[in-house]
């Protein structure tokens, strides 16, 4: 097992679509717009405010997670103004239960600390909650709201 930074945009796109498939949220129909948007995003953000880490076994990525870094004005909760969102966490089914997800999340913690992030948020699936709790994530209490445009 090896923790690696994933910098190949085609691999990142494939892993994002794999996540959609495994999460049950694969968009139906023609996905060229989505694919093009992902390619553009990764080209602009990779290495800046977007980091992808993976667990590689032999030559294959078997677990992956994306860290999106946000900057806002500093405040009491984020004195550096830097926070993160963890998304796209996926360990392929044949590799689950081997500690890969835990190793991946711990590596993301290290990356976030090195970059000065105050905290990392995520939206957990039911299956992911035990892993996130084991790696230090806690439920937060606030009134999340959204205006869809």
Secondary structure as GFF3:
##gff-version 3
##sequence-region A 1 149
A	DSSP	beta_strand	2	5	.	.	.	ID=ss1
A	DSSP	alpha_helix	9	23	.	.	.	ID=ss2
A	DSSP	alpha_helix	32	45	.	.	.	ID=ss3
A	DSSP	beta_strand	50	57	.	.	.	ID=ss4
A	DSSP	beta_strand	60	71	.	.	.	ID=ss5
A	DSSP	beta_strand	82	91	.	.	.	ID=ss6
A	DSSP	three_ten_helix	93	95	.	.	.	ID=ss7
A	DSSP	alpha_helix	100	114	.	.	.	ID=ss8
A	DSSP	beta_strand	120	122	.	.	.	ID=ss9
A	DSSP	alpha_helix	126	134	.	.	.	ID=ss10
###
